[in-house]
C-alpha cells in the first residue's frame, strides 16, 4: 500500500513539476500596533497545489509562554485564549491569506506570535508543519490633529433644521477624549466649552447657534497628557424664506371655459436673488424666453371640467446655499360659459314665484280679517235687537 502511494505521488510530481508543490509563507517578521487600535499579523501562503497537497489545520500561537490563540480545520474557527476571544479574527476557511487581526491592543500584547500550518501530501499519512514567527510591537502614539466632519457639508442651515458635527483624530493611542467649544460671535478669542464627546448635534437650530466652533482631542502617550485642536468651523443659521402665495385672476371659482387665467406668485420681502418656479400637477413647468423672471404665469385656455393644480416655488441664495420653498396648491376647474346665466335665471324665476305666493298669502289674510270684522258687527247688531225687544215687553 505504501509503495502504491509513493508511486501515485511520484507520478503526480512528475506531471506537475517539482516547483509546483513548494509551500511558502511570507517573510514579514515584525508588525507594529498602537494601543487601543488594531494590528494585522500577516500569514500568507503561496505554492499551494490542491492536486498534491491538503491542508489539515491552521493555528496561531503566542510566545512566551506558548499559548494557543485560535485554530481552524477549514470549517469552524475555534478561539481558545480567554483574553483574546473578543479581540481576534481570522478566516475559518482554508485560503491563501490566513492573517490574524487583533483589536483593542493593550501594552502587554507585545510578544512573539506564530502562524503554523499542518499539511500533508495527498495519499500519504505523514503530516508536515510550516510555520513563521512574527513580533508585535505595541506603541503609544500622541493624538493627531482632529478633523471636523459636517452634516450637511455646507453648514448654512435654516432655523429649525438640524445640523451635526463629528470630531475625529486619525492617529493616536486610545482612549481619546473629545471636547467641543463655541466662540463668541463678537470676539472669537473668547471661547467656552459646550459639550464632551465625539459628536455635537443640534436637532432644531436657532439663530443663536450661528458662530464658530472647534473640537479638541486629548490622550495619554508614554505617561504624558497631550492635546490637539481642530481648525475653526463656521455654522450659519438663517431665517426660513417666506412661503409664497398664488393669486388667481379671475378667482378660481369663477373661471369659465376658454377664459384666460393669470397666476401671480407673491412673496413678502422678496430678495434680489429670488428665483421663481412653477409646477403643474407636480411636474415642473419650463419657463419661456420672454418671461425670464417667471414670477407670473398666464394660461390662455382651460378645457371645460379639466381640473389642474398649480403651485409656485421660490429659490433663495443664502450665503451660497440654495433653499427652495413652495406655495400651497391651487386647483383650477373651469365651468361651462352659460352655467352662471342658467343659475341667475333660476334665481330670478324662484324670486318671481316667491313674490306671487307672498301676494296670495297677503290677500287671503286680508279677506279673512274682513270676514271676521263683519261677523263681529253682525253679532253686535243681534245683541242690540234682542235687548230692545226685551225692554219693550
Buried (B, 14 or more C-beta within 10 A) or exposed (E): EEEEBEEBBEEBBEEEEEEBBEBEBBEEEEBEBBBBBEBEBBBBBEBBBEEBBBBBBBBBBBEEEEBBBBBBBBEEBEBBBEEBEEBBBBBBEBEEEBBBEBBEBEEEBBBBBBBBBBBBBBBBEEEEEBEBEBBBEBBBBBBBEBBBEBEEEEBBBBBEBEBBBBBBBEEBBBEBBBBBBBBEEEEBEEBEEEBEEBBBEBEEBEEEBBBBBBBBBBBBBEEEEBEBBBEBBBBBBBEEBBEBBBEBEEEBEEBBBEBEBEBBBBBEEBEEEBBBBBBBEEEEBEBEEEEEEBBBBEBEEBEEEEEBBBBBBBBBBBEEBEBEBBBEEBEBBBBEEEEEEEEEEEEEEEEEEEEEEEEEEEEEEEEEEEEEEEEEEEEEEEEEEEEEEEEEE
